[in-house]
Structure formats: C-alpha cells, structure tokens
C-alpha cells in the first residue's frame, strides 16, 4: 500500500524534509480488533500512527475494572511517553476499531524529536490536545449522564473513521466507559428509539449526527475545538 501523508493528520503536518527522513522507517501494520499494543509498564519499542483503526487508552484497576481515558485515531499517535521522558507505557492501549496503521521504532522518532525542529513542536501540540481529551473525559465521567457520555464517545469515534459505522459490542463499550453493560444497553436503546443510531449485532450506525451533537454534553465540543486549534489541518470529519 502506498503511504500517502493524508492517512494520518500528523503525517500530513510534517514538513517535507523531516518527512523524507521518517518515511523509510514507517512500517504498515494491521491493527485487529481487541489487539493490545501496550500494557502498563511495558517497554515501548515502537510508536503507532493509526490510519483507519481506532485505539483506546485504558486505565485498569487491580480488581479488573477499567475505563477509557482517551481515544486515538487518524489524528494522532499512540506512544507519547517515548518523547515525554519515559520508555514504558502508563496505560493499556487496545484497538477498539480494526483497520490499519503504521509503526516506527521509538528510537527513530525520539531522535527526530530531539532535533528540536518542526516535528518536536508538532508532537508537543498533539500531546497537549491529547491531555485535554483525557482531562475532559475525567470530568465527563464524573459529572455527566451515561447517555451524554455515550454520545460523546460515539462522536469522538466517528470523527476518526471514514464512514458512519462502528463495530463494537455493548460489553466493549461498557469497558471503555467504565460502566455496567446493562447501562450501555439502556442508553443505546434510548438513542435508537430517538432515531439517532441503529444498533444490531455489534454494529452501530450513526443515523443523525446533528442529533447526537445536540444530545451530548459540552465535553465533545471542548475536545474537538482544542484539536482543531492545535492541529489546524485536521483530516477528521
């Protein structure tokens, strides 16, 4: 597959000279559903740039309970710890929507970061946007209803896909949101009755995006505006 820069927003934003240095080191990879890219404490030998896949960053407690702290798609990368001063993962990274992406050796990207040029500034802007998403997710999970959280999650996921369909079971959504499966079932049923989504056998189709945006809390807008501000050439829809 020919690697074109608009497959990932960060690729698109890398200037030609820096892109020429990185391109030979990028490796195409299939990112299968539920594939675990990192576990907490794992040494990060590669950094991943999703193209058509979506990766969830999850924090898992000792009792096995987990919750999503951020979602990464074609707007970003998985593995910011590499250039933020650490070599190990602090959370679990798992593929929530299968597709393909690219990986590069951590040492290669770290060397480029240390040139203190355009790539460093781009990665720092992306990291700021990701931290904003993590912060807003924490606030949303604490203060907003499950219906609103589900709408936010659906919109963030849809922004990172080329179509309007997600393949995701209610059990996986419950794990992402850190709630009971029954709660997700009830919330999804409400949205389906309102004609906003169609849900059947693990396939979620967004029927009315405007309706979802009106139904969700302010958290989605806050996150999207921050990404648009920091990464102005966004390819996400």
C-alpha positions as CSV (number, residue, x, y, z in Angstrom):
1,X,0.0,0.0,0.0
2,X,1.3,3.4,-1.0
3,X,1.8,5.6,2.1
4,X,0.3,9.0,1.5
5,X,0.6,11.8,4.0
6,X,-3.1,12.3,4.5
7,X,-3.6,8.9,6.0
8,X,-2.7,10.4,9.4
9,X,-3.0,14.0,10.5
10,X,0.5,14.1,12.0
11,X,2.0,12.8,8.7
12,X,0.2,15.5,6.8
13,X,1.6,18.2,9.1
14,X,5.3,17.1,8.9
15,X,7.4,19.3,6.6
16,X,8.9,17.7,3.5
17,X,12.5,17.5,4.8
18,X,11.5,15.8,8.1
19,X,9.0,13.5,6.3
20,X,11.8,12.3,3.9
21,X,13.8,11.2,6.9
22,X,11.0,9.4,8.6
23,X,9.3,7.8,5.6
24,X,11.8,4.9,5.1
25,X,11.2,3.8,8.8
26,X,7.4,3.6,8.7
27,X,6.0,0.1,8.6
28,X,2.4,-0.8,7.6
29,X,0.6,-2.9,10.2
30,X,-2.8,-4.5,10.6
31,X,-4.5,-3.4,13.8
32,X,-7.0,-6.1,14.6
33,X,-10.0,-5.6,16.9
34,X,-9.0,-6.0,20.6
35,X,-5.3,-6.2,19.8
36,X,-3.2,-4.9,22.7
37,X,-0.4,-2.6,21.7
38,X,0.8,-1.8,25.2
39,X,0.3,-2.9,28.7
40,X,1.2,-0.7,31.7
41,X,4.9,-0.9,32.5
42,X,5.7,-2.4,29.1
43,X,8.8,-1.1,27.3
44,X,7.6,0.8,24.2
45,X,9.8,-0.3,21.3
46,X,7.5,1.2,18.7
47,X,5.2,4.2,18.3
48,X,1.9,3.6,16.3
49,X,0.1,6.0,13.9
50,X,-3.4,4.8,13.3
51,X,-4.8,5.4,9.8
52,X,-8.2,3.6,9.6
53,X,-8.1,2.0,13.0
54,X,-9.0,3.5,16.4
55,X,-7.1,2.8,19.6
56,X,-8.4,3.2,23.1
57,X,-6.1,4.2,26.0
58,X,-7.5,2.4,29.1
59,X,-6.6,2.5,32.8
60,X,-7.2,-0.7,34.6
61,X,-7.6,-1.1,38.4
62,X,-6.4,-4.1,40.4
63,X,-9.9,-5.6,40.6
64,X,-10.0,-5.7,36.8
65,X,-12.3,-2.7,36.3
66,X,-11.3,-0.4,33.5
67,X,-12.2,2.9,31.9
68,X,-11.1,4.7,28.7
69,X,-9.1,7.8,29.3
70,X,-8.6,8.8,25.6
71,X,-9.2,7.6,22.1
72,X,-6.7,7.9,19.3
73,X,-7.3,7.6,15.6
74,X,-6.0,9.2,12.4
75,X,-5.4,12.5,14.1
76,X,-2.6,11.3,16.3
77,X,-0.3,8.6,17.6
78,X,0.0,6.0,20.4
79,X,3.1,6.2,22.5
80,X,3.7,9.8,23.7
81,X,5.7,8.5,26.7
82,X,8.6,8.0,24.3
83,X,9.3,11.7,23.8
84,X,7.9,12.9,27.1
85,X,10.7,11.4,29.2
86,X,9.6,7.7,29.7
87,X,10.2,4.5,27.9
88,X,7.3,2.5,29.4
89,X,3.6,2.6,28.9
90,X,1.4,4.1,31.7
91,X,-1.9,2.7,30.4
92,X,-3.2,-0.1,28.2
93,X,-3.6,0.6,24.5
94,X,-6.1,-1.6,22.8
95,X,-7.6,-1.5,19.3
96,X,-11.3,-0.6,19.6
97,X,-12.0,-0.4,15.8
98,X,-9.9,-2.5,13.5
99,X,-8.1,-1.2,10.5
100,X,-4.5,-0.4,9.6
101,X,-1.8,2.0,10.7
102,X,1.9,2.5,10.7
103,X,4.6,1.9,13.3
104,X,8.1,3.3,13.7
105,X,10.9,2.4,16.1
106,X,10.7,4.5,19.2
107,X,14.4,5.4,18.9
108,X,13.9,6.8,15.4
109,X,11.1,9.1,16.5
110,X,12.9,10.1,19.6
111,X,15.9,11.1,17.6
112,X,13.8,13.3,15.4
113,X,12.1,14.8,18.4
114,X,15.5,15.7,19.8
115,X,16.4,17.7,16.7
116,X,14.2,20.4,18.3
117,X,12.6,21.2,15.0
118,X,9.1,21.1,13.5
119,X,8.4,17.5,14.5
120,X,9.1,18.3,18.1
121,X,6.7,21.2,18.1
122,X,4.0,19.2,16.3
123,X,4.3,16.3,18.7
124,X,4.1,18.6,21.7
125,X,0.9,20.3,20.3
126,X,-0.6,16.8,19.7
127,X,0.3,15.9,23.3
128,X,-1.4,19.0,24.6
129,X,-4.6,18.1,22.7
130,X,-4.5,14.5,24.0
131,X,-4.1,15.7,27.6
132,X,-7.1,18.0,27.1
133,X,-9.1,15.0,25.9
134,X,-8.0,13.0,29.0
135,X,-8.9,15.8,31.3
136,X,-12.3,16.4,29.7
137,X,-13.0,12.6,29.8
138,X,-12.4,12.6,33.6
139,X,-14.8,15.5,34.1
140,X,-17.4,14.0,31.8
141,X,-17.3,10.6,33.6
142,X,-17.8,12.3,36.9
143,X,-20.5,14.8,36.2
144,X,-22.5,13.8,33.1
145,X,-25.1,11.2,32.4
146,X,-24.3,7.9,30.7
147,X,-26.5,8.9,27.8
148,X,-24.3,12.0,27.3
149,X,-21.1,10.0,27.8
150,X,-22.2,7.5,25.1
151,X,-23.0,10.3,22.7
152,X,-19.6,11.9,23.3
153,X,-17.9,8.5,22.8
154,X,-19.7,7.8,19.6
155,X,-18.9,11.3,18.1
156,X,-15.2,11.1,19.0
157,X,-15.0,7.6,17.5
158,X,-16.9,8.7,14.3
159,X,-14.5,11.6,13.9
160,X,-11.7,9.1,13.5
161,X,-13.5,6.9,10.9
162,X,-14.2,7.5,7.2
163,X,-17.7,6.1,7.5
164,X,-20.6,6.3,10.0
165,X,-20.5,2.7,11.2
166,X,-18.6,1.3,14.2
167,X,-18.1,-2.4,15.0
168,X,-18.4,-2.6,18.8
169,X,-20.2,-4.8,21.3
170,X,-22.0,-3.3,24.2
171,X,-19.7,-5.2,26.5
172,X,-16.7,-3.5,25.0
173,X,-18.4,-0.1,25.2
174,X,-19.1,-0.7,28.8
175,X,-15.5,-1.5,29.4
176,X,-14.5,1.7,27.7
177,X,-16.9,3.9,29.7
178,X,-16.3,2.0,32.9
179,X,-20.0,1.2,33.5
180,X,-22.2,-1.8,33.6
181,X,-23.3,-3.4,30.4
182,X,-26.9,-3.0,31.3
183,X,-26.4,0.7,31.5
184,X,-25.0,0.8,28.0
185,X,-27.9,-1.3,26.7
186,X,-30.4,1.2,28.2
187,X,-28.6,4.2,26.8
188,X,-28.1,2.7,23.3
189,X,-31.8,1.7,23.2
190,X,-32.8,5.3,24.0
191,X,-30.7,6.7,21.2
192,X,-32.0,4.1,18.8
193,X,-35.6,5.0,19.7
194,X,-34.9,8.6,19.0
195,X,-33.6,7.7,15.6
196,X,-30.0,8.8,16.3
197,X,-28.3,5.4,15.9
198,X,-29.0,1.9,14.7
199,X,-27.6,-0.9,16.7
200,X,-27.6,-4.6,15.7
201,X,-25.2,-7.4,16.5
202,X,-22.2,-5.3,17.4
203,X,-22.7,-2.8,14.6
204,X,-23.5,0.8,15.4
205,X,-24.6,3.1,12.6
206,X,-24.9,6.8,13.2
207,X,-28.1,8.0,11.6
208,X,-28.3,11.5,12.9
209,X,-25.0,13.1,13.7
210,X,-26.6,16.5,14.4
211,X,-28.9,14.9,16.8
212,X,-26.1,13.3,18.7
213,X,-24.2,16.6,18.9
214,X,-27.4,18.2,20.4
215,X,-27.8,15.2,22.8
216,X,-24.3,15.1,24.2
217,X,-22.7,17.4,26.8
218,X,-20.2,20.2,26.2
219,X,-17.2,17.9,26.6
220,X,-17.3,16.8,23.0
221,X,-17.2,20.3,21.7
222,X,-14.4,21.3,24.1
223,X,-12.2,18.4,22.9
224,X,-12.9,18.9,19.2
225,X,-12.2,22.6,19.3
226,X,-8.9,22.0,21.1
227,X,-7.8,19.5,18.5
228,X,-8.8,21.9,15.7
229,X,-6.9,24.7,17.4
230,X,-3.7,22.8,17.9
231,X,-3.8,20.7,14.8
232,X,-5.3,23.1,12.2
233,X,-5.0,20.9,9.2
234,X,-7.2,18.1,10.7
235,X,-8.4,15.4,8.3
236,X,-11.0,14.2,10.7
237,X,-14.6,15.0,9.8
